[in-house]
């Protein structure tokens, strides 16, 4: 059974496993530990029983959230868990007064683009050469209405 809860510092090792399975240049366990210690961040975990299988995190600044990371373990992708996790994350941050969200995503990540579009994110530009592993640009997306159509 999939459930969601806020990340704690002791979850950093489990999140690092998801990160390494998802990204060419992963964040370190220490990075996640430090992120959770910051009172301006919020990280939500997706769990299968007690196993961390995904997460989403953001910096919460005034009434905006800048999503820093979204990942689901490869073997759990395609089951709607990412959508459920993002909908729950949006619900939680809206309760904290967040009215707009932004993120960067690879234009080649078609699955993520479909998800973000369904959640009301719109492309507003590109960050040229943003990704260090291959120099791909990042699409900058904003959701200023926090629609939850997913």
C-alpha positions in Angstrom: 0.0 0.0 0.0 1.4 3.4 -1.0 1.3 6.2 1.5 2.9 9.6 1.9 4.5 11.4 4.7 6.9 14.3 5.4 10.6 13.4 5.1 12.8 13.4 8.3 16.5 13.7 8.5 16.9 10.0 9.2 15.2 9.3 5.8 18.2 10.8 3.9 19.8 7.4 3.1 16.6 6.0 1.7 16.0 9.1 -0.4 19.6 8.9 -1.7 18.8 5.4 -3.1 15.9 6.8 -5.1 18.0 9.7 -6.2 20.9 7.5 -7.5 18.4 5.3 -9.3 16.8 8.3 -11.0 19.5 10.8 -11.9 22.9 10.8 -13.8 24.3 13.4 -11.3 22.6 12.6 -8.0 22.4 14.7 -4.9 24.3 13.2 -1.9 22.8 11.8 1.2 24.3 14.8 3.0 22.5 17.2 0.7 19.2 15.7 1.6 20.0 15.7 5.3 20.8 19.4 5.1 17.7 20.2 3.0 15.4 18.6 5.6 17.2 20.6 8.4 16.2 23.8 6.6 12.9 25.2 7.8 12.3 26.7 4.4 12.0 23.3 2.7 9.3 20.7 2.5 10.0 17.1 1.3 7.2 14.5 0.9 8.0 10.8 0.6 6.1 8.1 -1.2 6.4 4.8 0.7 5.5 1.2 -0.2 4.9 -0.1 3.3 8.1 1.4 4.9 10.3 1.4 1.8 11.0 4.9 0.4 10.1 4.7 -3.3 9.8 8.3 -4.2 9.9 11.9 -3.1 9.3 15.5 -4.0 11.0 18.5 -2.4 10.8 22.2 -2.6 12.1 25.4 -1.2 9.2 27.4 0.3 9.8 31.1 -0.1 7.1 33.5 0.9 4.1 32.3 -1.0 6.0 30.4 -3.7 7.5 26.9 -3.9 10.5 26.1 -6.0 10.4 22.3 -6.6 14.0 21.1 -6.4 13.6 17.3 -6.9 10.9 14.8 -8.0 11.7 11.1 -8.3 10.1 7.7 -8.3 12.1 4.4 -8.2 12.2 3.0 -11.8 10.3 -0.2 -10.9 7.4 1.9 -9.5 7.0 4.3 -12.5 3.9 4.2 -14.7 1.5 3.4 -11.8 0.3 6.9 -11.1 2.3 7.2 -7.9 4.1 10.3 -9.1 0.7 12.0 -9.8 -0.7 11.0 -6.4 2.5 12.3 -4.7 2.4 15.6 -6.6 -1.3 16.1 -5.9 -0.7 15.4 -2.2 2.3 17.7 -2.2 0.3 20.6 -3.8 -2.5 20.1 -1.2 0.0 20.3 1.7 1.9 23.4 0.5 -1.4 25.2 -0.4 -2.4 24.7 3.3 0.9 26.4 4.2 0.0 29.5 2.1 1.8 28.6 -1.2 0.0 30.1 -4.2 2.5 29.5 -7.0 5.1 26.8 -7.8 8.0 26.6 -10.2 10.3 23.9 -11.4 12.8 23.1 -14.1 12.4 19.9 -16.3 14.2 18.4 -19.2 12.3 19.0 -22.5 13.2 15.3 -23.3 11.3 14.1 -20.1 8.0 13.6 -21.9 6.4 11.7 -19.0 7.2 14.5 -16.5 5.9 17.1 -19.0 2.6 15.4 -19.3 2.3 15.2 -15.5 3.2 18.8 -15.0 0.8 20.0 -17.7 -2.1 18.0 -16.1 -1.2 19.7 -12.8 -1.5 23.2 -14.4 2.2 24.0 -14.9 3.0 26.1 -18.0 6.3 26.6 -19.8 7.6 30.2 -19.5 11.1 29.8 -20.9 14.4 27.8 -21.1 17.6 27.8 -19.0 20.2 27.1 -21.7 22.7 24.3 -20.9 21.2 23.8 -17.4 21.9 20.0 -17.0 25.6 19.3 -16.3 25.5 15.6 -17.5 24.7 16.4 -21.1 24.2 20.2 -21.4 20.5 19.9 -22.1 18.5 23.0 -21.5 15.8 23.1 -18.8 12.2 24.1 -19.4 11.1 26.6 -16.7 7.5 25.9 -15.7 5.2 27.8 -13.4 1.8 27.0 -11.9 0.3 30.2 -10.6 -3.1 28.7 -9.9 -2.1 25.4 -8.3 -4.7 23.6 -10.3 -5.1 19.9 -9.4 -6.5 18.3 -12.5 -4.5 15.1 -12.1 
